[in-house]
Amino acid sequence: MTGKIIKGIAGFYYVHDRQGQVYACKAKGVFRKRGVKPLVGDDVEFTVLNEAGREGNIEEILPRKNQLVRPASANIDQALVVFAITEPEPNFNLLDRFLVMMEMQQVPVTICFNKTDLAEEEKQHACREIYRESGCGIYFASVYKRQGIDGLLGLLRGRTTILAGPSGVGKSSLTNLLQPEAGMETGEVSRKIRRGKHTTRHAELFCVEEDTYLMDTPGFSSLYLEEMDARQLKDYFPEFARYRGGCRFGDGCVHVGETACGVKEAVCRGQISRSRYNNYRLLYQELKERRRY
């Protein structure tokens, strides 16, 4: 039989057979010998050992179309990163770190700003302006009022999607709304620190409908980028590309301290978001300092 690994816990891999049944499977020792570890999202061939107990063995891992490092997963089509538009206030630096991480792994991203029922229209406009040239899709939704959910479902249909974002923004509530059988634990936002409580403890795929899977991942409050040369960072901000022709130093320009920089001029003209550019500079300095040590 064939199926998809939807979670792995304590040496067991839970395989969805695409017909509504999930089997707890062990991976054969041959995978260890090959240095291959099954990942959430892997398409596999498995043998049923106990139909009544839904137990089996994974016989083969089918070819992966991609493999992500963070979160450790395979065969991911896209990422849906969820931030609250308020309560808690969006941390754009954290969001930009995530976008760089997904850009590095060549995973398309859609940004969803949740809790629009708590924010004025001006705030939605401001968020849209920051990310309109980022290459990402932008959605606004209210899980509480069930607004914008149909559009998100259309985006997810027929794909395997990572659902990510900091705690307290409504990721687990969104998962429960799209797939009530998921039964994800939800948590309130802490009144003292205005951050959410962590409710997801491991990466797990949920079958929303046929051939449509959603992975809810543990909420994050910080993200450290993979090791890279600081000079490479500019390549992961797509909106910079069209203005590089105006840089005196061409591809060697890092758009920080140089004069006659097309990217910096575009920021001054409002063609590139100043928020995005400022976060780029912070990340650039962080990578530069890290390499120094």
BELRA-V630760 format. One record per residue. D_CENTER is the distance of its C-alpha to the mean C-alpha in Angstrom with 2 decimals. Layout:
D_CENTER
D_CENTER
This chain:
29.91
26.38
23.19
19.54
18.50
16.56
16.89
18.95
21.11
24.28
24.99
24.53
22.08
21.87
22.23
22.00
24.86
23.53
26.65
25.66
26.67
24.78
26.60
26.39
26.85
27.80
26.98
30.14
31.29
31.25
27.52
28.26
31.05
28.84
26.27
23.61
21.42
20.06
16.30
14.40
14.19
17.45
20.16
23.36
27.07
28.51
31.94
32.79
35.10
35.62
34.96
36.05
33.86
30.91
30.93
30.51
29.93
27.30
29.48
27.25
23.65
23.43
22.24
18.52
17.23
14.51
13.44
10.44
11.61
8.79
8.22
11.50
11.35
13.02
13.46
9.96
10.67
7.71
4.28
5.56
5.05
8.41
11.10
14.73
17.11
19.54
20.30
18.52
18.66
15.46
15.00
14.42
14.73
11.78
9.72
11.34
10.64
6.85
7.94
10.49
8.62
6.80
10.30
12.01
10.67
11.47
8.46
9.12
7.09
8.71
9.15
10.97
13.56
15.08
18.64
20.39
23.50
23.81
23.62
26.05
25.50
25.93
22.77
20.76
22.63
21.89
18.09
18.45
20.74
18.49
15.76
18.16
18.58
15.09
14.62
11.87
12.90
13.69
14.51
16.50
17.15
19.11
18.34
21.63
23.64
21.70
21.48
19.12
18.05
19.91
18.10
14.67
16.34
17.68
14.35
13.19
16.67
17.33
13.82
11.50
8.11
5.11
5.52
4.39
6.96
10.46
13.18
15.54
13.60
14.17
11.19
13.83
16.36
14.39
14.01
17.73
18.64
17.18
18.49
21.20
21.96
18.73
20.58
17.75
19.38
18.79
19.95
21.57
20.86
23.29
26.11
27.03
23.88
21.95
18.84
17.57
18.59
16.26
16.59
14.15
15.58
14.15
11.52
13.18
13.19
15.22
17.37
17.41
20.16
21.53
19.09
16.16
13.73
10.92
9.19
9.21
8.30
10.63
10.41
10.66
13.46
13.44
11.71
14.09
13.57
14.98
18.64
19.48
22.53
22.21
23.76
20.87
18.44
19.96
18.82
15.15
16.23
17.18
19.54
21.77
22.88
25.46
27.26
27.74
31.08
32.46
31.89
35.17
33.69
31.63
28.73
29.88
29.04
26.15
26.67
27.58
31.31
32.72
35.19
35.16
31.35
30.14
26.67
28.31
30.77
28.07
26.58
30.15
30.60
27.47
25.95
23.00
21.46
23.16
20.26
17.99
20.97
21.81
18.38
18.81
22.20
21.06
18.53
21.32
23.81
21.66
21.28
24.95
26.13
24.25
25.93
29.24
29.19
